Amino acid sequence: MDIQIRDCMSALAEMPDESVDCILTDPPYGETSLAWDRWPDGWPAAVRRVLKRTGSMWCFGSQRMFLEHAAEFAGWKMSHDVVWEKHNGTGLFNDRFRRVHELALHFYRDDARWADVYKCPQYTNDARARTVRKKGRPAQWIGATGETVYRSEDGGPRLMRSVLFSRSEHGKALHPTQKPISIVEPLLLYACPPGGIVLDIFAGSGTVGVCADRHGMKAILIEADHTFEDIIRTRIEGDAPLLKIGV
């Protein structure tokens, strides 16, 4: 685990070209007057340089954030997006809908082919148990085959949906914008190959590092605030899931 407590732009400048397999990060959205909530200009171009052409990037954010900084994603193509639905949300404005979601957009380099980009679709096991049934064939289909019934398999694992519910870390977070493992983990498993290197340039309290360590991946965690260094190390060293990969 490579943990660097420093400015992300200076750290990126020292990294070699096309050296990481995946980027998963949660930048400051720039939507409040808080001192830490400042968008670092130029970071999307800086991380693009260090990402392999077979790699991709998940970036958390709000619709406003992505629209206001759309020009900075000029070197990227967007693949798809995920909505993180929270059990509670922000109440900064009482004249708007209460926001109980955040976005995670998936990007890949604009000089890469989607067919070459690594991806591992995720599945859930919450569908009904698999059953095999015979169903009546619609009348307009009977003439083509002469058969009145057809075999159907229902249930079983299903492709993970683009709206993911996960309780926020409110009340127990060690960082103001700490993301729960349950929302970070499927994104990481989708985009980072086994044993690959994931980069998070806004590491916060190290959730990406915790998930990477669980699955035998390497992580480069960059965080500007030195007060989170011990928190990151403690969370990673103290994490002991029962089925930790590679242990």
N, C-alpha and C positions, 0 to 999 in steps of 0.2 A: 504494500500500500504506500503510494507516494503522496504525502500530505505536505502541501506548500502553503505557508501563511505569508502571502504577499499580494501585490496588485496583479490582477489576472492578465492585463495587457503586457506587462513586462515579463511575466512567466511564459506567456504564449510566444513572445518574440524569441525566446531561447529554445523552443521546441522544434524538432526537425519536421520537415514537410511529410505529410501523409503517414503519421506515426501512431494514430489511434484508430480503433475500430468503430467507436461509437461515442457520441456526445449526448449527455443527458443533464440538463441544467435548468435552473429556475432563477432567471435574472431579476433584478429590481424592476418593478413595473413602472416606476416613476409616476405614481398616481396620488402620492401623499406628500406632505411637507416634512416627513421624517428625514433625518440626516442621512440614514443609510439607503433610502429609497431613491437612488439616482442611477439612471441608465448610463452605463459606460459606452460612449460612442465608439463604434468600430468593431465591437467584439464579434458580431456574426461573420465578418470577413476574416478576422484573425483566427477563429476556430476552424473555418472552412479550409484554410491552408494546411492545418495539421491533421485533418480527417482523410482517411483513405478513400479512394474513389468507390470502394465497395461498402463504405460505411454510411451512417446516417445520423441525424440529430433529432432528439426530442427536446422541445423547448416549452416549458410552462409559461403561461401568460394570460392576459385578458384580451378580449377583442379590441379594446381601446389601445392597449400596448402594441399589438401587432399592426394595427392600422397606422398609428402614429409613427412607427419605425419601419414601415413597409420597405422604404428605399434601402435600408440596411440589409435586407434579405434578398437583394438583387442577384446574388450569386448562388441562390438556392432554388430548388423546385420543391413544392409542397406535395407530399404524398397523400396524407390524410390527417384527421384530427380526432382526438379523444376528449370527451367531456367528463371532468371529474365532478360528480355530484356529492356535495357535502351534507352532513346532517344539520348544519347551521351555516351561517354566512355573515357577511359584513352588513352593518346597518349605518353606513356613513351618511346616507341621504334618506329622508323620510318621504320624499316625493317621487320615488322610483320603486320598481320591484326589488325586493330583497334579493341580493345576489348570493346564491347558494351553489355556485359552480365556478370552476376555473377550466381553462383549456390547456391541452398539451398538443402542440402541432408537430408533425413529423416531417422532416426535411431531408433531402439528399442533394449532393452537389449538382450544379447545372451542367457540368461536363461529364457526368456519369450516366449510364443507362440503368433504368429501374430494374431491368432483368438481372443486372450484375450486382445489385445492392443486396447485402445480406438481410434476410428477414426470416423470422420463425413465428408464424401465426400462433396465437395463444388460444387455448380452448378451456372451457369450463365444464364441470361435471354435474351441473345442476339440472340438466335435462332429465326427463323421465327415463326409467330403465328401458333398454332397447327391446322392442317387441316387433314381431312380424305378423302382419295382417293381410287378409285378402280384401280388396276393396272393389266395389262395383265400378266398372268402366263407364264413363259417360256415353250416352247413346250415339253421339256423333263419331266416337272412336271405334265402336264395335264393328262397323263395316270394314274398316281397314285391316283388322287382325282376325276377326271372327271370334275373339275371346271376350267373354262378358266380365271377367274379373282379372285383377293384376296384383302382383305381390308388392307390398309396401313395408318398409322398415321405418319405424318411428322411434324417436327418443335417442338416448345415448349422448356422448359429449357433443357440445356445440361450439362453434366459433365464438370467441369472446366478443361481446358487443362494444360499440363505440361510446356508450355512456356507462361509466363505472361508478358505482356508489362506494364510498369509503369515508368513514368518520374522520373528521379533521383532528388535528392534534391540540385543539384548544384546551387549555387547562393543564396540559402536561408537556407542551412543547419546550424544547431547550433553545429554540431559535424563533424569531417572530413569524417566519413564513415556513416553518418546518412541514414537509410533506410526509404523509404516512407511508410506511413501507408497502402497504397493500395497494397503493396507486403507483408507486415507483417501480415495484418489482415486475409487473407484467410488461411495462414499457421497456425495461432493461432486457428482459428475456427475449422480447421481440426483436430488438435491434443489435444486441451484442452477441457475437459468436462465443461458443464455449472456450474458456481460457483467454478471451480477448481482453482488450484494454478499453475501458470507458473513461471519459474525461468529463469532469464537472468543474467549471470555472467559478461557480458561485456555490461552493460546497455547503455553506451554512453549518448545520450540526452533523453533517456527514451521512445522511440517509442513503445516498447513492453508493457510498463506500460500504455501508452495512449490507446492502443488497448484493453488491459485487462480491464481497467476501463470502457471503452465504453460498454463492454459486461458483466459486473457484475462478472468478474473473479478477483481473488486475484493475486498479483504479488510480487515476491521478486526480487528486482533490485539491483545488486551489480556493483559498478563502482569504479575503483581505483583512478580516477582523481577527486579531490575535487571541481575543478572549474565547474563541471557539476551538482553538487547537486541542486543548485537553479534553473538551467535550467530544470532539470527533474521535480521538484516540480511545477514550473510555467507552464510547458506544460501540466501536468496532471490536475492541478487545473483549468487551463484556457480552457481546451478542453470542448466544449459544443455542441456535435452533436444533431440534432433534435430528433433522435430516440434512445437515450441512454438507454441501457438495465438496468433495475433495478432502474430507477429513476422515 
